[in-house]
């Protein structure tokens, strides 16, 4: 392999990354604002504390149940404090250690004094962010910690990527030098093809036994789309983007690096120099093409504006500046269509349905339902008509990102949403008794009463004697499966109006479209997060 050496890398950085852009990426909050202005998805900000006076006047009620505290100009991941739950008036870490307000105050004081910051700094700011909840697949792979994906881009071209996966030996940190796994990712497919731990090549995670080789990185097209916009937003010609996968919000750019390391070459067993030369990118002066007027976004506040306008109050409650401005029905999805060159549909899609879907998508009348079969699953709603759309971001013939619709189907919706009383009854039908008990436990904690059925036939029998506020159906069950139960529910006048949430491992486009066509109100794929299930159920049962 043709290795990129340190001197050659520094020469590329000198030519491609101006000092102003390097200063920008050293400021995490300023970086976040610049990325949000260009519609790059980033974590939200709860509050920034820059002065001792702000800390003394801090309202602790502003902090949610879980959060991350970071130095704004931190180095090598130092000085980060994570809280996963409340503990009375205090908080607790993932290991159960209690974080008192005194502990947090002392830590913030050290951050303000610059103890965890870039060399030579004696002052810094402390930034609270919402805690990122890992994608369900990621939760299966790692015992603790949050993996991230490093994508190196030259200009707007992604040239190499790896996933850094924590282990118990690394104490949950995604740091290769502290015992994390480095996993090479095939750029075209998003598949992990090689993994190393220290000097050894491995195939499985040493703590969980999860197979790493052949693993598909979730939402890979969106990961690449976000990484390619970072250099443009920050004025960097050579940029390393560190991206995490949030359970609800998908890829989020955690931070960017103007001096990305060279270890990624060892992880991939490939050289960056050869990749750069193959693309004909070696002698271009990239950063000059990024000199353009910044886009004005009044919802993205500078540090000075936030202090002046909000004082110690949260900057916003969303996960990205774009999402926080005008939440629709509780959540505005990240509108990645605004950044794409076109929306098209495959030859197998009905042209009428494809054109209708494209028109509504471009108009913004849609809801993001996360990842479905082959890409993003979206539900369009117009009056009494709904349409399910599944597609993926692809590189178009002109080199532009294109959302390619692979499935679009109009769905008739005649039933109405049911509202319930203070103690709503939920019918669960799932032949996995352990999973059924887990769901029952989570729903009862959320103040629902639960009736469980071991299969579809038992569910239909119970519906003859009870009228639940909502139904949760597994797709695959002995006897009548979930789809058959759903069909009978919608055909029976007494149950036609009951909201139904499909909870199934089936991810193929036809089955998802079939569920919505039969009248499903929600579709959640396994594995799933209990918080997501309860949130979607609550939305179904809320007054329309």
Secondary structure as UniProt FT lines:
FT   HELIX           6..16
FT   HELIX           19..25
FT   HELIX           28..37
FT   TURN            38..39
FT   STRAND          47..49
FT   HELIX           52..56
FT   HELIX           60..62
FT   STRAND          67..71
FT   TURN            72..73
FT   TURN            76..79
FT   STRAND          81..83
FT   STRAND          85..87
FT   TURN            88..89
FT   STRAND          90..92
FT   TURN            94..95
FT   STRAND          98..99
FT   HELIX           101..112
FT   TURN            113..116
FT   TURN            119..120
FT   STRAND          126..130
FT   HELIX           136..141
FT   STRAND          148..154
FT   TURN            155..156
FT   STRAND          157..165
FT   TURN            168..172
FT   HELIX           176..178
FT   STRAND          181..185
FT   TURN            187..189
FT   STRAND          191..197
FT   TURN            198..199
FT   STRAND          200..202
FT   TURN            206..208
FT   TURN            213..214
FT   TURN            218..219
FT   HELIX           220..234
FT   STRAND          238..246
FT   TURN            247..249
FT   STRAND          250..257
FT   TURN            258..259
FT   HELIX           263..268
FT   HELIX           272..278
FT   TURN            279..280
FT   TURN            282..283
FT   HELIX           287..290
FT   TURN            298..299
FT   HELIX           303..310
FT   TURN            311..312
FT   HELIX           321..325
FT   TURN            329..330
FT   HELIX           336..339
FT   STRAND          342..345
FT   TURN            347..348
FT   HELIX           351..363
FT   STRAND          366..372
FT   TURN            373..374
FT   STRAND          375..382
FT   TURN            383..384
FT   STRAND          385..395
FT   TURN            397..398
FT   STRAND          401..412
FT   STRAND          425..429
FT   HELIX           433..445
FT   TURN            446..447
FT   STRAND          449..453
FT   HELIX           456..462
FT   TURN            463..465
FT   STRAND          470..473
FT   HELIX           482..491
FT   TURN            493..497
FT   STRAND          499..504
FT   HELIX           509..518
FT   STRAND          522..525
FT   HELIX           530..541
//
